[in-house]
Amino acid sequence: MYAAAVADQLSTPILDAESSNLLQSISSHGGYAYVSMATLAASGDFRAAEAAREMAWEQLHSGPWHSVLPVWRDAYSMACLHVAKFHYRNGELKDALRVLDMGLIMGGMLLRKDLDSAVEIISAKTRENDDRCESFEKSEHNLAPEAEFDKVEVLQFLPAKSLSCKTVVNKSAPSMEAFLREHFLCGSPVIISDCMTHWPARKKWNDMDYLKRVAGDRTVPVEVGKNYLCQEWKQELITFSQFLERIQSNGTSSDGPTYLAQHPLFDQINELRDDICIPDYCFVGGGELRSVNAWFGPAGTVTPLHHDPHHNILAQVVGKKYIRLYPASLCEELYPHGETMLFNSSQTVFPCFLKVDLDNIDEKEFPKVHDLEFLDCILEEGEMLYIPPKWWHYVRSLTISFSVTYWWSDTGSSAVS
């Protein structure tokens, strides 16, 4: 870890060492105007720093994300560091933190350690003067207060036939050998209980004050709307505190429910990463961990029927979720979407689209769906669900819910980043 910057200066040793090579690379890709602005920014010109950041931002949005040259992601990180330095020097800590978060979310990996180090320094300074820095153990502001489960009430808003067929088997801390033999190798879902009791997150993440203290000023991307297949669906960048305020007000904005979905939050906020552990089961198969993502939202948030390319463990830290699963063998009966970007999502009835919505199945258009066999369950706090690759799954939060997903590939699968 880098030593804290002195006085009004943020230390950026990697930027200092790599700046010349990075600017040369940007220039070789036609970024002459950016290089000019970045050079002025390094010499103390705030407007030039903002201009460079805007130029890099435009490059990041010039086409599909996968087609963006990595050098422009690093260019964006560089500009964010320059802008953050000016805000820090002026005592504008929250502005500096917001810019650094944008660098972490949208930038490349070359300057990642400089961004992380700067965030750590600024977060520490912010908390020194923050009235919210009370011990989380004294807080009484629970994120999801305990409530009795009313199956009759829940069934009123779940898809037809929910909790009436086969339920996912539940096993208490199965051995690695048993998990490998009985579930991993044969592609069979399982609920794993009694494996999360030692996670600090089990206590801390149900505390609103703790979440505000460690992440309140951080900027995060959220989804607004029923789900990502909805025409009105959109994304916003808001602070974690603003997101928590929406959670407290039933999770909605004027445009619908707000959901932090499939975001690498733990790469961005180290304090939250320290609250969880990678389940040992993720190392079965001899492959590698591909991603760790957060899912955090109010009751009623829905992830439509879809499948993922990797082995998946969904760890339920706070709240409850209903999950329905269909095996990969039923792919054709689930009317998969034909468009490339939605190849792993089932269809749902929507303007301009003809798709299957489990919450409102059109049996005339999709006669096969209603009679298909499935597995389902209610995933409780402290439980993990193993979902094999290509198994279709629909997820609905029954309460305020904070979950973590772990994707990993085995040695016999083709890696998809």
Stockholm file with secondary structure:
# STOCKHOLM 1.0

chainA/1-417         MYAAAVADQLSTPILDAESSNLLQSISSHGGYAYVSMATLAASGDFRAAEAAREMAWEQLHSGPWHSVLPVWRDAYSMACLHVAKFHYRNGELKDALRVLDMGLIMGGMLLRKDLDSAVEIISAKTRENDDRCESFEKSEHNLAPEAEFDKVEVLQFLPAKSLSCKTVVNKSAPSMEAFLREHFLCGSPVIISDCMTHWPARKKWNDMDYLKRVAGDRTVPVEVGKNYLCQEWKQELITFSQFLERIQSNGTSSDGPTYLAQHPLFDQINELRDDICIPDYCFVGGGELRSVNAWFGPAGTVTPLHHDPHHNILAQVVGKKYIRLYPASLCEELYPHGETMLFNSSQTVFPCFLKVDLDNIDEKEFPKVHDLEFLDCILEEGEMLYIPPKWWHYVRSLTISFSVTYWWSDTGSSAVS
#=GR chainA/1-417 SS CCCCCCTTCCCCHHHHHHHHHHHHHHHHTTCHHHHHHHHHHHTTCHHHHHHHHHHHHHHHTSSCGGGSCHHHHHHHHHHHHHHHHHHHHTTCHHHHHHHHHHHHHHSCSTTHHHHHHHHHHHHHHHHHTCTTCSCGGGCCCBSSCCCCCCHHHHHTSSCTTTTSSEECCEEESCCHHHHIIIIITTTCCEEEESSCTTCTHHHHTTBHHHHHHHHTTCEEEEEESSCTTSTTCEEEEEEHHHHHHHHHTTTEETTEEEEEEEECHHHHCHHHHTTCCCCGGGGTTSCEEEEEEEEEECTTCEEEEECCSSEEEEEEEESCEEEEEECGGGTGGGCBCCSGGGTTBBCCCBTTBCCCCTTSCCTTTCTTTTTCCCEEEEECTTCEEEECTTCEEEEEESSSEEEEEEEEECTTSCCCC
#=GC SS_cons         CCCCCCTTCCCCHHHHHHHHHHHHHHHHTTCHHHHHHHHHHHTTCHHHHHHHHHHHHHHHTSSCGGGSCHHHHHHHHHHHHHHHHHHHHTTCHHHHHHHHHHHHHHSCSTTHHHHHHHHHHHHHHHHHTCTTCSCGGGCCCBSSCCCCCCHHHHHTSSCTTTTSSEECCEEESCCHHHHIIIIITTTCCEEEESSCTTCTHHHHTTBHHHHHHHHTTCEEEEEESSCTTSTTCEEEEEEHHHHHHHHHTTTEETTEEEEEEEECHHHHCHHHHTTCCCCGGGGTTSCEEEEEEEEEECTTCEEEEECCSSEEEEEEEESCEEEEEECGGGTGGGCBCCSGGGTTBBCCCBTTBCCCCTTSCCTTTCTTTTTCCCEEEEECTTCEEEECTTCEEEEEESSSEEEEEEEEECTTSCCCC
//
